[in-house]
Amino acid sequence: MSEANWRKSSYSGAGDGNSCIELALIGTTVALRESDDPRTILATTPVKLGALLRSIKAGELDHLAAAPEA
């Protein structure tokens, strides 16, 4: 996937210490990777990525970030 045109948000800034998620469209597949570790790539479809983003925006996954109960 090195031939992919990786893009990152303009909000992330430039330079070291500005890690973010980068996206690339490869055929009909959306590839995602962390800018600070580009060797690990997650592949999905535009429909599934859209569903994930809608769930995040709606707060449906907030419980996953909550501290575990003692």
Secondary structure, DSSP 4 states (H G I P E B T S, - for coil): -TTS--EE-GGG-SSTT---EEEEEETTEEEEEETTEEEEEEEE-HHHHHHHHHHHHTTTTGGGGSPPP-
